[in-house]
Amino acid sequence: MKKFLLGTIGAVAMAAPAVAADLPAQTYAPPPIVAAIYDWTGFYIGGNGGWASSRNCWGIVPVAGAVIADGCADRSGGVLGGQIGYRWQSGQFVFGLEGQGDWADLTGTRVSIFNPAFSTGARVNGIGLFTGQIGYAWNAALLYLKGGAAVTSNRAFINTTVGGVGVASASATRWGGTVGVGLEYGFSPNWTAGIEYDHLFMGDSNNTFSVVNPLLAGAANRISQDVDMVTLRFSYKFGGYAAPVTARY
């Protein structure tokens, strides 16, 4: 019996390498690749700054009769402000609401065509935008369109052409519309940077001065306004960290 057991063990030992050689090689699947997909959903707040240009056309509105055109002028300068908003993402589409406010310094004067003894001028010292957004995201890059309401804070004035002595002025807040386009990039889960262009349609507004209009007694001044803005933006986004997505095999 002892010899039989020893013989069996020896036979098994000799057969084991041959059986192992016939088994297929064991393979190991690599660990799944985890790709980070940027999430644009969340509240954000930030700052912006850049350049803007305001185009104003003056007209004289007499008590009776048609409006008398008095020329146009462009005024450009810097803008600086901030924005706050909320975005939510559905697939690659991103929707949002935003409020933006900017200090501005867009001032200029021109000699009146109607009465060259005087120069007319306008200054835009504040800009506000209240807009909706729709965009398309490629992971951390977002291209969007925006549109909504715009408001500007303005001061119109009339000076003497010789000497530049102020003889009349008026301040006004104007409401209009705006459209724009922007490109933004999330360079971290919470920080984004971008560039944006906005055009403001502010329409016409009649301005009356606290003194008799030196251009034409009893007349008001109709001033049209359009504004173009190009700004660089930085924002901090709350929450909405990048979501890991497991690659499929």
Rosetta blueprint (number, residue, H / E / L):
1 M L
2 K H
3 K H
4 F H
5 L H
6 L H
7 G H
8 T H
9 I H
10 G H
11 A H
12 V H
13 A H
14 M H
15 A H
16 A H
17 P H
18 A H
19 V H
20 A H
21 A H
22 D H
23 L L
24 P L
25 A L
26 Q L
27 T L
28 Y L
29 A L
30 P L
31 P L
32 P L
33 I L
34 V E
35 A E
36 A E
37 I E
38 Y L
39 D L
40 W L
41 T L
42 G E
43 F E
44 Y E
45 I E
46 G E
47 G E
48 N E
49 G E
50 G E
51 W E
52 A E
53 S E
54 S E
55 R E
56 N E
57 C E
58 W E
59 G E
60 I E
61 V E
62 P L
63 V L
64 A L
65 G L
66 A L
67 V L
68 I E
69 A E
70 D E
71 G E
72 C E
73 A E
74 D E
75 R E
76 S E
77 G E
78 G E
79 V E
80 L E
81 G E
82 G E
83 Q E
84 I E
85 G E
86 Y E
87 R E
88 W E
89 Q E
90 S E
91 G L
92 Q L
93 F E
94 V E
95 F E
96 G E
97 L E
98 E E
99 G E
100 Q E
101 G E
102 D E
103 W E
104 A E
105 D E
106 L E
107 T E
108 G E
109 T E
110 R E
111 V E
112 S L
113 I L
114 F L
115 N L
116 P L
117 A L
118 F E
119 S E
120 T E
121 G E
122 A E
123 R E
124 V E
125 N E
126 G E
127 I E
128 G E
129 L E
130 F E
131 T E
132 G E
133 Q E
134 I E
135 G E
136 Y E
137 A E
138 W E
139 N L
140 A L
141 A E
142 L E
143 L E
144 Y E
145 L E
146 K E
147 G E
148 G E
149 A E
150 A E
151 V E
152 T E
153 S E
154 N E
155 R E
156 A E
157 F E
158 I E
159 N E
160 T E
161 T L
162 V L
163 G L
164 G L
165 V L
166 G E
167 V E
168 A E
169 S E
170 A E
171 S E
172 A E
173 T E
174 R E
175 W E
176 G E
177 G E
178 T E
179 V E
180 G E
181 V E
182 G E
183 L E
184 E E
185 Y E
186 G E
187 F L
188 S L
189 P L
190 N L
191 W E
192 T E
193 A E
194 G E
195 I E
196 E E
197 Y E
198 D E
199 H E
200 L E
201 F E
202 M E
203 G E
204 D E
205 S E
206 N E
207 N E
208 T L
209 F L
210 S L
211 V L
212 V L
213 N L
214 P L
215 L L
216 L L
217 A L
218 G L
219 A L
220 A E
221 N E
222 R E
223 I E
224 S E
225 Q E
226 D E
227 V E
228 D E
229 M E
230 V E
231 T E
232 L E
233 R E
234 F E
235 S E
236 Y E
237 K E
238 F L
239 G L
240 G L
241 Y L
242 A L
243 A E
244 P E
245 V E
246 T E
247 A L
248 R L
249 Y L
